[in-house]
Amino acid sequence: MEIKKTVDEVVTDVKAVRGFWAKLFGTAPAQAQPVAKKKEAYVAVDETQVMADIVVQLSQFFKLQEQLADHIREEEEKSKTVYDPDANLMEAALKRVMAQDQMALLETEIREAMVYGAPKEMGALYSKVFDMRDVIKIEQDKARKKRDDESWQRREEERLLRERQAYLLATILFLLYMWLLLGLLYRIGK
């Protein structure tokens, strides 16, 4: 039941995203136009605002897409780690396949919308965005590696400091023992 509820939520999100794309790029079915056209008044359009709106909407879409991908990964991880004796394996498999199909469909729709539906002023939006994503991924990998290296160095320095402290303590205890032993031998010798 929990899986069904989650899948229903994901399907609702997918429908919301589709409606969002239809609104954003005008992919709704075209209506018949009358043959005689009236003179239309020129409407000033702020291209920068339109592009900013597209960027905001695309950002929201990519967040939803990431949430769907996280949900799919979570369900896969859950099936690997949590045993549910009452689980219907066919139902779980069907729901997972449907979620993956929806993800593939969303990816296709976003690609088509970004390639064919984006304003010409934005150029090859899809290619530029995914090229930049690859650049950012490389930068993030380098940053993560640097962070991990720094973390390892910090742990190594702490380990060495603890070792030095242990050696110092052992040396002090050894010298104290020797001092006491020499003091005892000196008293015995008197």
PAROTOR-111538 format. One line per 5 residues: their letters; for each residue z, x, y of N, C-alpha, C, CB. Coordinates in nm, 4 decimals. Each point is the difference from the previous one (the first is absolute). Glycine has a CB too. Layout:
<semis>
A	Z,X,Y,Z,X,Y,Z,X,Y,Z,X,Y; ... $
</semis>
This chain:
<semis>
MEIKK	0.0000,0.0826,-0.1189,0.0000,-0.0826,0.1189,0.0000,0.0869,0.1251,0.1204,-0.1808,-0.1252; -0.0446,0.2911,0.1162,0.0073,0.0900,0.1148,-0.1361,0.0638,0.0260,0.2429,0.0448,-0.0489; -0.3118,-0.0070,-0.0582,-0.1328,0.0599,0.0145,-0.0961,-0.1029,0.0571,0.0440,0.1566,-0.1929; -0.0374,-0.2807,0.1428,-0.0885,-0.1044,0.0507,0.0244,-0.0220,0.1491,-0.0037,-0.1096,-0.2272; 0.1298,0.1083,0.2678,0.0333,-0.0188,0.1409,-0.0573,0.1139,0.0839,0.2098,-0.1228,-0.0651 $
TVDEV	-0.1944,0.2450,0.0166,-0.0510,0.1167,0.0727,-0.1513,-0.0039,0.0092,0.1962,0.1337,-0.0768; -0.2622,-0.1673,-0.0328,-0.1467,-0.0068,0.0013,-0.0455,-0.1109,0.0942,-0.0104,0.0868,-0.2374; 0.0808,-0.2000,0.2363,-0.0349,-0.1080,0.0928,0.0127,0.0460,0.1447,0.0767,-0.1687,-0.1688; 0.0278,0.2480,0.1972,0.0164,0.0536,0.1354,-0.1146,0.0937,0.0352,0.2488,-0.0201,-0.0221; -0.2885,0.1026,-0.0735,-0.1108,0.0933,0.0231,-0.1294,-0.0764,0.0235,0.1133,0.1729,-0.1429 $
VTDVK	-0.1384,-0.2767,0.0637,-0.1211,-0.0797,0.0174,0.0006,-0.0669,0.1370,-0.0129,-0.0390,-0.2487; 0.1275,-0.0097,0.2930,0.0114,-0.0587,0.1333,-0.0318,0.1035,0.1070,0.1724,-0.1610,-0.0850; -0.1206,0.2833,0.0668,-0.0306,0.1079,0.0950,-0.1487,0.0307,0.0013,0.2278,0.0961,-0.0360; -0.2894,-0.0954,-0.0799,-0.1438,0.0287,-0.0092,-0.0788,-0.1077,0.0736,0.0332,0.1163,-0.2219; 0.0052,-0.2410,0.2036,-0.0700,-0.1083,0.0704,0.0186,0.0128,0.1503,0.0316,-0.1502,-0.1981 $
AVRGF	0.0871,0.1902,0.2405,0.0247,0.0201,0.1433,-0.0873,0.1125,0.0541,0.2363,-0.0813,-0.0284; -0.2500,0.1871,-0.0505,-0.0836,0.1125,0.0439,-0.1459,-0.0427,0.0096,0.1602,0.1624,-0.1062; -0.2072,-0.2406,0.0103,-0.1395,-0.0473,0.0050,-0.0230,-0.0865,0.1233,-0.0123,0.0068,-0.2511; 0.1075,-0.0948,0.2782,-0.0121,-0.0834,0.1197,0.0015,0.0847,0.1255,0.1110,-0.1877,-0.1202; -0.0304,0.2917,0.1171,0.0078,0.0933,0.1119,-0.1346,0.0670,0.0231,0.2430,0.0384,-0.0481 $
WAKLF	-0.3089,0.0044,-0.0599,-0.1314,0.0657,0.0141,-0.1052,-0.0982,0.0489,0.0606,0.1598,-0.1827; -0.0524,-0.2808,0.1342,-0.0963,-0.1001,0.0454,0.0156,-0.0231,0.1498,0.0025,-0.1093,-0.2270; 0.1208,0.1074,0.2739,0.0254,-0.0203,0.1422,-0.0403,0.1231,0.0806,0.1881,-0.1558,-0.0568; -0.1557,0.2742,0.0035,-0.0247,0.1240,0.0733,-0.1475,0.0315,0.0130,0.2174,0.0831,-0.0805; -0.2910,-0.0887,-0.0267,-0.1393,0.0404,0.0021,-0.0972,-0.1171,-0.0039,0.0700,0.2077,-0.1106 $
GTAPA	-0.0185,-0.3268,0.1135,-0.0862,-0.1175,0.0057,-0.0861,-0.0141,-0.1241,-0.0017,0.0201,0.2464; 0.0602,-0.0009,-0.3638,-0.0775,-0.0109,-0.1229,-0.0013,-0.1428,-0.0536,0.0568,0.2370,-0.0517; -0.0129,-0.3311,0.1330,-0.0027,-0.1400,-0.0408,-0.1456,-0.0462,-0.0036,0.2310,-0.0429,0.1004; -0.2623,-0.0602,-0.1777,-0.1376,-0.0472,-0.0081,-0.0525,-0.0395,0.1389,0.0428,-0.0799,-0.2359; -0.1638,0.1191,0.2616,-0.0602,-0.0280,0.1309,-0.0361,-0.1479,0.0091,-0.0900,0.2363,0.0144 $
QAQPV	0.1089,-0.2914,0.1052,-0.0340,-0.1397,0.0211,-0.1390,-0.0072,0.0597,0.2425,-0.0629,0.0317; -0.3085,-0.0482,-0.0565,-0.1364,-0.0180,0.0509,0.0035,-0.0084,0.1521,-0.0694,-0.1192,-0.2126; -0.0217,0.1925,0.2793,-0.0082,0.0017,0.1450,-0.1103,-0.0965,0.0440,0.0833,0.2406,0.0088; -0.0626,-0.3106,0.1014,-0.1055,-0.0888,0.0484,-0.1198,0.0837,0.0467,0.1723,-0.1744,0.0691; -0.2919,0.1148,-0.0806,-0.1225,0.0709,0.0348,-0.0060,0.0284,0.1493,-0.1163,-0.1089,-0.1925 $
AKKKE	0.1479,0.0118,0.2744,-0.0036,0.0200,0.1445,0.1307,0.0652,0.0420,-0.1533,-0.2000,0.0338; 0.1424,0.3192,0.0223,0.1197,0.0724,0.0410,0.0236,-0.0197,0.1479,-0.0355,0.1690,-0.1808; 0.1619,-0.1871,0.2154,0.0369,-0.0101,0.1397,0.0244,0.1406,0.0506,0.1008,-0.2313,-0.0303; -0.1105,0.2464,0.1595,0.0319,0.1288,0.0590,0.1496,0.0188,-0.0101,-0.1983,-0.0091,0.1577; 0.2363,0.1191,-0.2186,0.1420,0.0265,-0.0155,0.0450,0.0933,0.1107,-0.0143,-0.0330,-0.2498 $
AYVAV	0.1328,0.0088,0.2967,0.0555,0.0851,0.1041,0.0439,0.1315,-0.0626,0.0747,-0.2012,0.1347; -0.0917,0.3082,-0.0605,0.0407,0.1318,-0.0476,0.1522,0.0072,-0.0014,-0.2122,0.1056,0.0904; 0.2652,-0.0637,-0.2039,0.1446,0.0127,-0.0147,0.0318,0.1486,-0.0113,0.0211,-0.2285,-0.1139; 0.0613,0.2758,0.2021,0.0376,0.1404,-0.0021,0.0930,0.0260,-0.1190,-0.0249,0.0149,0.2526; -0.0083,0.0860,-0.3281,0.0791,0.0347,-0.1170,0.0506,0.1428,0.0184,-0.1341,-0.1574,-0.1503 $
DETQV	0.2609,0.1733,0.1317,0.0591,0.1325,0.0086,-0.0152,0.0657,-0.1369,0.1659,-0.0723,0.1814; -0.2623,0.1635,-0.1915,-0.0289,0.0635,-0.1280,0.1197,0.0778,-0.0529,-0.2394,0.0143,0.0662; 0.3113,0.0476,0.0235,0.1174,0.0766,-0.0416,0.1032,-0.0921,-0.0647,-0.0411,0.1660,0.1850; 0.0610,-0.2837,-0.1262,0.0960,-0.0944,-0.0561,-0.0469,-0.0512,-0.1361,0.0686,-0.0662,0.2323; -0.1992,0.0393,-0.2438,-0.0547,-0.0465,-0.1280,0.0231,0.1061,-0.1065,-0.1747,-0.1388,0.1189 $
MADIV	0.1451,0.2644,-0.0858,0.0192,0.1083,-0.0963,0.1479,0.0169,-0.0343,-0.2048,0.1147,0.0895; 0.2904,-0.1278,0.0103,0.1444,0.0103,-0.0252,0.0463,-0.1124,-0.0925,0.0327,0.1081,0.2255; -0.0850,-0.2285,-0.2034,0.0341,-0.1128,-0.0880,-0.0460,0.0263,-0.1432,-0.0174,-0.1565,0.1955; -0.1016,0.2115,-0.2099,-0.0521,0.0310,-0.1339,0.0897,0.1033,-0.0670,-0.2362,-0.0512,0.0747; 0.2773,0.1515,0.0000,0.0873,0.1037,-0.0561,0.1327,-0.0612,-0.0444,-0.1080,0.1739,0.1478 $
VQLSQ	0.1655,-0.2619,-0.0662,0.1268,-0.0642,-0.0362,-0.0176,-0.0830,-0.1270,0.0691,-0.0062,0.2431; -0.1764,-0.0711,-0.2501,-0.0235,-0.0839,-0.1168,-0.0253,0.0848,-0.1252,-0.0934,-0.1785,0.1506; 0.0171,0.2865,-0.1354,-0.0242,0.0889,-0.1142,0.1305,0.0638,-0.0463,-0.2333,0.0454,0.0830; 0.3175,-0.0073,0.0114,0.1295,0.0594,-0.0358,0.0833,-0.0987,-0.0805,-0.0064,0.1424,0.2069; 0.0091,-0.2673,-0.1645,0.0734,-0.1029,-0.0742,-0.0585,-0.0170,-0.1400,0.0551,-0.1175,0.2159 $
FFKLQ	-0.1878,0.1181,-0.2242,-0.0639,-0.0153,-0.1301,0.0373,0.1153,-0.0921,-0.1893,-0.1236,0.1076; 0.1841,0.2463,-0.0557,0.0304,0.1148,-0.0842,0.1462,-0.0014,-0.0438,-0.1779,0.1314,0.1178; 0.2678,-0.1828,-0.0343,0.1397,-0.0130,-0.0403,0.0121,-0.0998,-0.1155,0.0754,0.0553,0.2353; -0.1461,-0.1684,-0.2232,0.0023,-0.0985,-0.1078,-0.0594,0.0581,-0.1277,-0.0171,-0.1845,0.1688; -0.0910,0.2591,-0.1539,-0.0634,0.0616,-0.1163,0.0958,0.0991,-0.0664,-0.2270,-0.0281,0.1072 $
EQLAD	0.3001,0.1031,-0.0268,0.0967,0.0950,-0.0547,0.1135,-0.0728,-0.0703,-0.0579,0.1628,0.1812; 0.1009,-0.2759,-0.1247,0.1053,-0.0783,-0.0652,-0.0477,-0.0516,-0.1362,0.0907,-0.0666,0.2263; -0.2160,0.0215,-0.2327,-0.0549,-0.0478,-0.1267,-0.0073,0.1147,-0.1007,-0.1327,-0.1771,0.1219; 0.0887,0.2937,-0.0773,-0.0065,0.1161,-0.0891,0.1403,0.0391,-0.0472,-0.2082,0.0804,0.1184; 0.3065,-0.0849,-0.0280,0.1379,0.0305,-0.0379,0.0515,-0.1004,-0.1022,0.0394,0.1012,0.2259 $
HIREE	-0.0741,-0.2273,-0.2059,0.0422,-0.1039,-0.0948,-0.0598,0.0264,-0.1378,0.0180,-0.1666,0.1881; -0.1451,0.2017,-0.1923,-0.0649,0.0281,-0.1285,0.0692,0.1188,-0.0674,-0.2215,-0.0896,0.0872; 0.2470,0.1970,-0.0107,0.0683,0.1173,-0.0561,0.1411,-0.0363,-0.0476,-0.1342,0.1497,0.1522; 0.2024,-0.2332,-0.0749,0.1356,-0.0411,-0.0363,0.0001,-0.0777,-0.1311,0.0619,-0.0071,0.2428; -0.1575,-0.0828,-0.2592,-0.0086,-0.0777,-0.1240,-0.0326,0.0908,-0.1180,-0.0738,-0.2016,0.1306 $
EEKSK	-0.0135,0.2995,-0.1086,-0.0326,0.0945,-0.1072,0.1240,0.0811,-0.0378,-0.2394,0.0134,0.0810; 0.3127,0.0330,0.0180,0.1214,0.0782,-0.0260,0.1054,-0.0858,-0.0690,-0.0490,0.1437,0.2003; 0.0584,-0.2687,-0.1577,0.0974,-0.0918,-0.0592,-0.0307,-0.0231,-0.1474,0.0316,-0.1108,0.2229; -0.1596,0.0965,-0.2545,-0.0353,-0.0234,-0.1398,0.0239,0.1243,-0.0852,-0.1698,-0.1678,0.0741; 0.1686,0.2854,-0.0116,0.0239,0.1241,-0.0745,0.1482,0.0252,-0.0227,-0.2092,0.0928,0.0965 $
TVYDP	0.2939,-0.1428,-0.0067,0.1415,0.0363,-0.0066,0.0947,-0.1137,-0.0369,-0.0534,0.1690,0.1670; 0.0150,-0.2937,-0.1411,0.0901,-0.1130,-0.0236,-0.0519,-0.0824,-0.1171,0.0655,-0.0058,0.2444; 0.0197,-0.0090,-0.3464,-0.0378,-0.0794,-0.1149,0.0425,-0.1440,0.0228,0.0200,0.2002,-0.1519; -0.1140,-0.2906,0.1376,0.0277,-0.1430,0.0144,-0.0428,-0.0691,-0.1289,-0.0317,0.0080,0.2535; 0.1285,-0.0498,-0.3362,-0.0359,-0.0601,-0.1290,-0.0704,-0.1346,0.0152,0.1945,0.1172,-0.1002 $
DANLM	-0.1766,-0.1840,0.2134,-0.0610,-0.1310,0.0210,-0.1342,0.0092,0.0712,0.2276,-0.0974,0.0080; -0.2750,0.2164,0.0161,-0.1246,0.0172,0.0764,-0.1202,-0.0408,-0.0842,0.1047,0.1872,0.1313; -0.1966,-0.2560,-0.0674,-0.1267,-0.0353,-0.0614,-0.0986,0.1093,0.0399,0.0490,-0.2532,0.0046; -0.0846,0.3373,-0.0997,-0.0825,0.1165,0.0300,-0.1388,-0.0389,0.0494,0.1266,0.1266,-0.1719; -0.1826,-0.2314,0.1153,-0.1338,-0.0427,0.0429,0.0032,-0.0505,0.1439,-0.0578,-0.0594,-0.2375 $
EAALK	0.1618,-0.0141,0.2717,0.0124,-0.0509,0.1367,0.0184,0.1154,0.0982,0.0997,-0.2144,-0.0873; -0.0146,0.3098,0.0511,0.0220,0.1162,0.0871,-0.1284,0.0800,0.0163,0.2398,0.0099,-0.0729; -0.3142,0.0080,-0.0358,-0.1264,0.0740,0.0065,-0.1006,-0.0741,0.0873,0.0427,0.0957,-0.2288; -0.0495,-0.2271,0.2127,-0.0923,-0.0802,0.0798,0.0339,0.0105,0.1487,-0.0304,-0.1574,-0.1940; 0.1577,0.1479,0.2263,0.0403,0.0075,0.1411,-0.0284,0.1374,0.0581,0.1771,-0.1703,-0.0429 $
RVMAQ	-0.1520,0.2743,-0.0358,-0.0274,0.1349,0.0503,-0.1499,0.0211,0.0204,0.2054,0.0847,-0.1174; -0.2857,-0.1330,0.0237,-0.1459,0.0126,0.0138,-0.0485,-0.0784,0.1215,-0.0233,0.0285,-0.2497; 0.0791,-0.1475,0.2718,-0.0404,-0.0796,0.1160,0.0376,0.0714,0.1297,0.0275,-0.2111,-0.1347; 0.0893,0.2709,0.1393,0.0417,0.0727,0.1208,-0.0913,0.1198,0.0236,0.2387,-0.0733,-0.0355; -0.2741,0.1456,-0.0711,-0.0900,0.1145,0.0148,-0.1388,-0.0456,0.0444,0.1292,0.1240,-0.1766 $
DQMAL	-0.1765,-0.2368,0.1219,-0.1304,-0.0535,0.0425,0.0033,-0.0403,0.1468,-0.0434,-0.0806,-0.2336; 0.1530,0.0193,0.2756,0.0138,-0.0380,0.1405,-0.0004,0.1242,0.0890,0.1299,-0.2055,-0.0672; -0.0640,0.3105,0.0213,0.0020,0.1250,0.0765,-0.1410,0.0559,0.0127,0.2341,0.0480,-0.0794; -0.3094,-0.0472,-0.0294,-0.1379,0.0509,0.0042,-0.0854,-0.0865,0.0924,0.0237,0.0900,-0.2348; -0.0049,-0.2212,0.2292,-0.0746,-0.0908,0.0862,0.0343,0.0237,0.1469,-0.0057,-0.1693,-0.1853 $
LETEI	0.1338,0.1894,0.2154,0.0413,0.0287,0.1367,-0.0613,0.1308,0.0501,0.2136,-0.1244,-0.0411; -0.2160,0.2246,-0.0454,-0.0592,0.1274,0.0399,-0.1482,-0.0158,0.0307,0.1683,0.1206,-0.1400; -0.2368,-0.2000,0.0600,-0.1421,-0.0243,0.0245,-0.0195,-0.0762,0.1300,-0.0432,-0.0012,-0.2468; 0.1253,-0.1006,0.2682,-0.0126,-0.0794,0.1222,0.0290,0.0829,0.1248,0.0649,-0.2026,-0.1302; 0.0360,0.2877,0.1236,0.0320,0.0811,0.1176,-0.1109,0.0988,0.0276,0.2437,-0.0250,-0.0466 $
REAMV	-0.2999,0.0825,-0.0583,-0.1102,0.0938,0.0174,-0.1191,-0.0697,0.0641,0.0788,0.1316,-0.1989; -0.1140,-0.2489,0.1475,-0.1137,-0.0738,0.0563,0.0275,-0.0430,0.1437,-0.0591,-0.0798,-0.2297; 0.1810,0.0355,0.2557,0.0328,-0.0422,0.1365,-0.0042,0.1177,0.0958,0.1422,-0.1834,-0.0916; -0.0937,0.2984,0.0470,0.0004,0.1164,0.0883,-0.1396,0.0594,0.0172,0.2343,0.0464,-0.0712; -0.3195,-0.0610,-0.0289,-0.1354,0.0556,0.0098,-0.0924,-0.0954,0.0740,0.0361,0.1255,-0.2136 $
YGAPK	-0.0351,-0.2536,0.1725,-0.0969,-0.0946,0.0543,0.0547,-0.0872,0.1119,-0.1053,0.0001,-0.2209; 0.2365,-0.0206,0.2243,0.0557,-0.0938,0.0960,0.0573,0.0621,0.1254,0.0467,-0.1403,-0.1901; -0.0243,0.2708,0.1884,0.0586,0.0647,0.1173,-0.1045,0.0120,0.1108,0.1607,0.1275,-0.1476; -0.1163,-0.1327,0.2725,-0.0946,0.0145,0.1114,-0.0705,0.1354,-0.0053,0.1432,-0.1518,0.1402; -0.2668,0.1538,-0.0914,-0.0790,0.1234,-0.0024,0.0667,0.1103,0.0803,-0.2069,-0.1359,-0.0264 $
EMGAL	0.2807,0.0973,0.1289,0.0656,0.0982,0.0846,0.1016,0.0841,-0.0772,-0.0335,-0.1532,0.1928; 0.0828,0.1005,-0.3032,0.1002,0.0716,-0.0786,-0.0648,0.0972,-0.0979,0.1532,-0.1958,0.0225; -0.2838,0.1938,-0.0324,-0.0715,0.0949,-0.0856,0.0281,-0.0247,-0.1475,0.0099,0.1675,0.1837; -0.0184,-0.0619,-0.2596,0.0224,-0.0064,-0.1444,0.1515,-0.0030,-0.0262,-0.2190,0.1251,-0.0469; 0.2789,-0.2381,0.0755,0.1450,-0.0138,-0.0038,0.0574,0.0326,-0.1379,-0.0179,-0.1733,0.1781 $
YSKVF	-0.0409,0.1173,-0.2816,0.0510,0.0200,-0.1360,0.0005,0.1480,-0.0363,-0.0850,-0.2271,-0.0652; -0.0265,0.2934,0.0873,-0.0113,0.1421,-0.0346,0.0982,0.0825,0.0814,-0.2418,-0.0319,-0.0582; 0.2512,0.0035,0.1875,0.0902,0.0777,0.0852,0.1457,-0.0204,-0.0408,-0.1648,-0.0181,0.1879; 0.2010,-0.1057,-0.2178,0.1391,-0.0297,-0.0366,0.0366,0.0697,-0.1309,-0.0149,-0.2224,0.1180; -0.0732,0.2138,-0.2173,0.0334,0.0602,-0.1283,-0.0089,0.1525,0.0038,-0.0828,-0.2066,-0.1115 $
DMRDV	-0.0045,0.2622,0.1944,-0.0016,0.1455,0.0195,0.1303,0.0443,0.0657,-0.2523,-0.0009,0.0208; 0.2963,-0.0735,0.0802,0.1247,0.0337,0.0676,0.1185,-0.0173,-0.0940,-0.1000,-0.0693,0.2191; 0.0952,-0.0318,-0.3059,0.1069,-0.0195,-0.0974,0.0120,0.1227,-0.0899,-0.0375,-0.2492,0.0054; -0.0771,0.3048,-0.0472,0.0019,0.1200,-0.0834,0.0598,0.1183,0.0758,-0.2016,-0.0842,-0.1236; 0.1672,0.0971,0.2514,0.0554,0.1078,0.0816,0.1512,-0.0168,0.0121,-0.2170,0.0191,0.1281 $
IKIEQ	0.2623,-0.1415,-0.0996,0.1432,-0.0264,0.0146,0.0720,0.0243,-0.1322,-0.0478,-0.1691,0.1807; -0.0152,0.1318,-0.2916,0.0616,0.0224,-0.1313,0.0202,0.1489,-0.0249,-0.1068,-0.2101,-0.0870; 0.0083,0.2928,0.1229,0.0129,0.1450,-0.0156,0.1129,0.0514,0.0886,-0.2461,0.0200,-0.0537; 0.2510,-0.0683,0.1788,0.1062,0.0417,0.0914,0.1372,-0.0413,-0.0532,-0.1602,-0.0187,0.1927; 0.1695,-0.1031,-0.2452,0.1270,-0.0480,-0.0546,0.0411,0.0806,-0.1229,-0.0512,-0.2293,0.0872 $
DKARK	-0.0456,0.2651,-0.1722,0.0301,0.0829,-0.1166,0.0541,0.1360,0.0430,-0.1794,-0.1182,-0.1302; 0.1183,0.1763,0.2347,0.0475,0.1293,0.0512,0.1405,-0.0151,0.0571,-0.2370,0.0705,0.0513; 0.2605,-0.1772,0.0240,0.1323,-0.0229,0.0592,0.1050,-0.0212,-0.1093,-0.1085,-0.1009,0.2042; 0.0725,0.0246,-0.3082,0.0925,-0.0231,-0.1109,0.0302,0.1308,-0.0719,-0.0881,-0.2338,-0.0268; -0.0157,0.3149,0.0041,0.0186,0.1285,-0.0669,0.0892,0.0911,0.0847,-0.2260,-0.0233,-0.1116 $
KRDDE	0.2029,0.0239,0.2425,0.0821,0.0821,0.0891,0.1450,-0.0471,-0.0032,-0.1997,0.0423,0.1474; 0.2186,-0.1744,-0.1435,0.1354,-0.0558,-0.0056,0.0681,0.0372,-0.1314,-0.0720,-0.1906,0.1477; -0.0031,0.1799,-0.2587,0.0564,0.0351,-0.1298,0.0330,0.1487,-0.0076,-0.1297,-0.1866,-0.1042; 0.0409,0.2703,0.1604,0.0250,0.1444,0.0012,0.1238,0.0320,0.0826,-0.2459,0.0439,-0.0270; 0.2577,-0.1075,0.1446,0.1166,0.0229,0.0853,0.1266,-0.0490,-0.0689,-0.1439,-0.0212,0.2048 $
SWQRR	0.1339,-0.0909,-0.2726,0.1147,-0.0542,-0.0721,0.0405,0.0958,-0.1118,-0.0729,-0.2360,0.0545; -0.0251,0.2896,-0.1266,0.0283,0.0946,-0.1068,0.0637,0.1257,0.0574,-0.1919,-0.0908,-0.1346; 0.1380,0.1405,0.2469,0.0565,0.1194,0.0633,0.1448,-0.0242,0.0412,-0.2285,0.0651,0.0813; 0.2547,-0.1810,-0.0239,0.1359,-0.0332,0.0438,0.0944,-0.0041,-0.1214,-0.0929,-0.1328,0.1970; 0.0500,0.0697,-0.3054,0.0832,-0.0049,-0.1205,0.0226,0.1400,-0.0572,-0.0874,-0.2304,-0.0489 $
EEERL	-0.0167,0.3140,0.0517,0.0118,0.1360,-0.0504,0.0973,0.0816,0.0853,-0.2348,-0.0139,-0.0887; 0.2267,-0.0012,0.2209,0.0929,0.0699,0.0896,0.1434,-0.0454,-0.0246,-0.1818,0.0216,0.1718; 0.2017,-0.1513,-0.1929,0.1338,-0.0512,-0.0282,0.0526,0.0557,-0.1325,-0.0538,-0.2095,0.1289; -0.0337,0.2184,-0.2283,0.0393,0.0553,-0.1302,0.0399,0.1467,0.0149,-0.1551,-0.1609,-0.1176; 0.0764,0.2372,0.1922,0.0315,0.1417,0.0216,0.1311,0.0160,0.0765,-0.2452,0.0533,-0.0003 $
LRERQ	0.2690,-0.1397,0.0986,0.1250,0.0050,0.0755,0.1193,-0.0283,-0.0921,-0.1225,-0.0731,0.2088; 0.1090,-0.0254,-0.2958,0.1092,-0.0306,-0.0945,0.0234,0.1177,-0.0951,-0.0559,-0.2463,0.0138; -0.0527,0.3116,-0.0564,0.0136,0.1180,-0.0862,0.0753,0.1112,0.0718,-0.2136,-0.0609,-0.1167; 0.1755,0.0875,0.2409,0.0662,0.1049,0.0777,0.1478,-0.0327,0.0202,-0.2173,0.0510,0.1160; 0.2462,-0.1769,-0.0884,0.1390,-0.0406,0.0178,0.0792,0.0193,-0.1294,-0.0716,-0.1660,0.1751 $
AYLLA	0.0077,0.1332,-0.2875,0.0678,0.0188,-0.1293,0.0245,0.1488,-0.0260,-0.1085,-0.2105,-0.0894; 0.0102,0.2961,0.1186,0.0182,0.1443,-0.0172,0.1108,0.0519,0.0915,-0.2424,0.0228,-0.0631; 0.2435,-0.0684,0.1865,0.1021,0.0424,0.0946,0.1385,-0.0414,-0.0486,-0.1662,-0.0173,0.1874; 0.1786,-0.1058,-0.2332,0.1286,-0.0484,-0.0513,0.0425,0.0806,-0.1221,-0.0511,-0.2304,0.0864; -0.0424,0.2579,-0.1769,0.0321,0.0788,-0.1200,0.0431,0.1411,0.0401,-0.1651,-0.1350,-0.1365 $
TILFL	0.0981,0.1945,0.2343,0.0354,0.1345,0.0462,0.1388,-0.0001,0.0621,-0.2425,0.0520,0.0394; 0.2726,-0.1495,0.0440,0.1320,-0.0098,0.0632,0.1081,-0.0163,-0.1060,-0.1035,-0.1018,0.2056; 0.0788,0.0140,-0.3038,0.0985,-0.0199,-0.1074,0.0186,0.1290,-0.0808,-0.0627,-0.2447,-0.0127; -0.0475,0.3169,-0.0138,0.0092,0.1249,-0.0746,0.0801,0.1033,0.0786,-0.2204,-0.0491,-0.1107; 0.1943,0.0610,0.2414,0.0745,0.0959,0.0832,0.1477,-0.0385,0.0072,-0.2080,0.0452,0.1354 $
LYMWL	0.2389,-0.1726,-0.1225,0.1387,-0.0466,0.0019,0.0683,0.0347,-0.1310,-0.0616,-0.1865,0.1564; -0.0079,0.1646,-0.2667,0.0542,0.0319,-0.1319,0.0263,0.1497,-0.0101,-0.1231,-0.1954,-0.1017; 0.0301,0.2774,0.1466,0.0168,0.1453,-0.0047,0.1177,0.0433,0.0888,-0.2482,0.0277,-0.0442; 0.2616,-0.0871,0.1619,0.1084,0.0338,0.0909,0.1342,-0.0337,-0.0640,-0.1504,-0.0403,0.1980; 0.1576,-0.0803,-0.2590,0.1230,-0.0396,-0.0676,0.0286,0.0921,-0.1188,-0.0379,-0.2384,0.0719 $
LLGLL	-0.0626,0.2739,-0.1477,0.0161,0.0880,-0.1152,0.0475,0.1385,0.0445,-0.1800,-0.1273,-0.1226; 0.1209,0.1812,0.2271,0.0425,0.1300,0.0516,0.1422,-0.0070,0.0556,-0.2391,0.0556,0.0531; 0.2715,-0.1659,0.0125,0.1365,-0.0181,0.0508,0.1000,-0.0066,-0.1138,-0.0905,-0.1202,0.1988; 0.0558,0.0530,-0.3054,0.0863,-0.0103,-0.1165,0.0160,0.1371,-0.0661,-0.0726,-0.2396,-0.0343; -0.0348,0.3135,0.0199,0.0058,0.1333,-0.0602,0.0815,0.0948,0.0877,-0.2238,-0.0388,-0.1091 $
YRIGK	0.2152,0.0264,0.2403,0.0753,0.0838,0.0910,0.1496,-0.0288,-0.0145,-0.1960,0.0064,0.1597; 0.2344,-0.1328,-0.1748,0.1406,-0.0385,-0.0162,0.0538,0.0473,-0.1356,-0.0380,-0.2008,0.1489; -0.0463,0.1910,-0.2490,0.0445,0.0433,-0.1330,0.0204,0.1520,0.0012,-0.1243,-0.1935,-0.1116; 0.0366,0.2637,0.1854,0.0078,0.1444,0.0048,0.1204,0.0485,0.0795,-0.2466,0.0075,-0.0206; 0.3070,-0.0859,0.1049,0.1159,0.0395,0.0792,0.1210,-0.0146,-0.0809,-0.1087,-0.0656,0.2072 $
</semis>
